[in-house]
Amino acid sequence: MPTIRVSEAARFLGVSDDTVRRWTENGSLTPVKDDAGRLAVDGLELARHAQKLAQLPEDPHRSGSSARNRFVGLVTGITADKVMAQVELQCGPFRVVSLMSSEAVRDLGLELGSVATAVVKATTVIIETPQGKSII
C-alpha cells in the first residue's frame, strides 16, 4: 500500500496541507503514518478522493464522439500569425495548449476569456513515475 505524505497529497490536489489534515480529522481520508512516523494517507484512497473532487464543468457543446478526454476551460492565451496559432486553455488546474490554424481560431470565435473545450484523442500516452520509470 503506497502512502502519500500530507504535503505531497496537498500538492497533488491543489489544496493546502491544512485542508488535507482537516479531511483526515473529519473522516474524508483515513490518516496513517508513513515509515518515518509522519502523517500520511493511503495512495489508493487519495486517488479515489481526487477523482471525486475532479468534477470539471459539464461540456455545454457535448456531441457524439469517441474521444473521452474532454476538458472545459477558459481561453487564457492566443498567439497567432498569418497561418498558425497557439491557443492556451485553463481547464481547472490544468493548462492545455493546442496548435491550430489561425483560420480555425477565427472560425471558432476564440478570444481571451471565452469558454472552449479541449478534446484530446491520442494513440500514445506515456505514464511516468517519480522513480523515473516510464511505460509507453
LINLINTA-V78655 format. One record per residue. RES is the residue in one small letter. SS is DSSP state (alpha for helix, beta for strand, coil for the rest). PSI is psi in degrees with one decimal (999 if undefined). OMEGA is omega in degrees with one decimal (* if undefined). Layout:
BEGIN
<<RES & SS & PSI & OMEGA> <RES & SS & PSI & OMEGA>>
END
This chain:
BEGIN
<<m & coil & 112.7 & 176.5> <p & coil & 139.3 & 175.3> <t & beta & 146.0 & -178.3> <i & beta & 124.8 & 177.9> <r & beta & 153.2 & -177.6> <v & alpha & -44.4 & -178.2> <s & alpha & -37.8 & 178.1> <e & alpha & -42.3 & 178.6> <a & alpha & -43.3 & 179.5> <a & alpha & -43.6 & -179.8> <r & alpha & -43.0 & -179.4> <f & alpha & -33.4 & -176.1> <l & alpha & -4.5 & 178.9> <g & coil & 34.2 & 178.9> <v & coil & 176.8 & 178.9> <s & coil & 160.7 & 174.5> <d & alpha & -40.0 & -179.6> <d & alpha & -37.0 & 178.5> <t & alpha & -44.7 & 178.6> <v & alpha & -41.1 & 177.5> <r & alpha & -41.2 & 177.4> <r & alpha & -39.5 & 178.2> <w & alpha & -35.7 & 177.2> <t & alpha & -32.4 & -180.0> <e & alpha & -35.3 & -177.4> <n & alpha & 2.5 & 175.1> <g & coil & 1.6 & 177.0> <s & coil & -33.2 & 174.6> <l & coil & 146.1 & 179.1> <t & coil & 121.4 & 179.4> <p & beta & 139.5 & 173.3> <v & beta & 171.0 & 175.6> <k & beta & 138.7 & 176.1> <d & coil & -176.4 & -177.3> <d & coil & -25.9 & -179.9> <a & coil & 1.9 & 178.7> <g & coil & 9.1 & 179.5> <r & coil & 154.2 & 177.7> <l & beta & 132.8 & -178.4> <a & beta & 176.8 & 175.5> <v & beta & 155.8 & 177.4> <d & beta & 133.4 & -176.7> <g & alpha & -42.6 & -179.6> <l & alpha & -42.5 & 178.2> <e & alpha & -40.1 & 178.0> <l & alpha & -41.3 & 179.2> <a & alpha & -42.7 & 178.9> <r & alpha & -39.2 & 178.1> <h & alpha & -41.3 & 179.0> <a & alpha & -39.2 & 178.9> <q & alpha & -39.2 & 178.3> <k & alpha & -37.2 & -177.7> <l & alpha & -21.8 & -172.3> <a & coil & 49.4 & 179.3> <q & coil & 99.5 & 176.1> <l & coil & 158.0 & 178.2> <p & coil & 151.0 & 177.3> <e & coil & 138.5 & 178.8> <d & coil & 112.5 & -175.6> <p & coil & -16.3 & -176.4> <h & coil & 26.6 & -175.6> <r & coil & 128.1 & 176.9> <s & coil & 170.2 & 178.8> <g & coil & 126.5 & -177.9> <s & coil & 148.4 & 175.6> <s & coil & -10.8 & 179.3> <a & coil & 125.2 & -177.6> <r & coil & -16.2 & -177.1> <n & beta & 96.0 & -176.6> <r & beta & 128.2 & -177.2> <f & beta & 111.3 & 178.3> <v & beta & 134.5 & -179.5> <g & beta & -169.6 & -179.3> <l & beta & 140.8 & 176.7> <v & beta & 121.6 & -178.6> <t & beta & -11.1 & 179.3> <g & beta & 140.5 & 174.1> <i & beta & 120.0 & 174.5> <t & beta & 116.3 & -173.5> <a & beta & 147.4 & 168.4> <d & coil & -159.0 & -175.5> <k & coil & -30.9 & -173.3> <v & coil & -47.3 & -172.0> <m & beta & 159.1 & 178.6> <a & beta & 150.3 & 172.3> <q & beta & 122.6 & -178.7> <v & beta & 128.9 & 178.6> <e & beta & 134.4 & 175.5> <l & beta & 145.9 & 169.6> <q & beta & 109.7 & -176.6> <c & beta & 91.3 & -173.3> <g & coil & -130.1 & 180.0> <p & coil & 1.7 & -174.0> <f & beta & 137.6 & 173.3> <r & beta & 123.4 & -179.5> <v & beta & 130.4 & -178.6> <v & beta & 134.0 & 178.3> <s & beta & 140.2 & 173.7> <l & beta & 130.4 & -178.3> <m & beta & 174.3 & 177.8> <s & beta & 152.1 & 175.5> <s & alpha & -32.1 & 176.9> <e & alpha & -40.3 & 179.0> <a & alpha & -38.6 & 177.3> <v & alpha & -45.3 & 179.1> <r & alpha & -45.8 & -178.1> <d & alpha & -35.9 & 179.7> <l & alpha & -13.1 & -178.5> <g & coil & 30.4 & -179.1> <l & coil & 134.5 & 174.3> <e & coil & 161.7 & -179.1> <l & coil & 130.6 & 178.8> <g & coil & -7.2 & 179.4> <s & coil & 155.8 & 178.9> <v & beta & 136.1 & 178.5> <a & beta & 163.1 & 178.5> <t & beta & 126.3 & 174.1> <a & beta & 122.5 & 178.5> <v & beta & 119.9 & -175.0> <v & beta & 121.6 & 176.5> <k & coil & 109.6 & -175.4> <a & coil & 147.1 & 176.6> <t & coil & -16.1 & 179.5> <t & coil & 125.9 & 173.5> <v & coil & 125.8 & -178.9> <i & coil & 128.4 & 178.2> <i & beta & 129.5 & 178.3> <e & beta & 154.1 & 176.4> <t & coil & 160.9 & 179.2> <p & coil & -23.7 & 179.8> <q & coil & 1.4 & 176.8> <g & coil & 3.8 & 177.2> <k & coil & 144.2 & 175.6> <s & beta & 151.9 & 179.3> <i & beta & 134.2 & 177.5> <i & coil & 999 & *>>
END
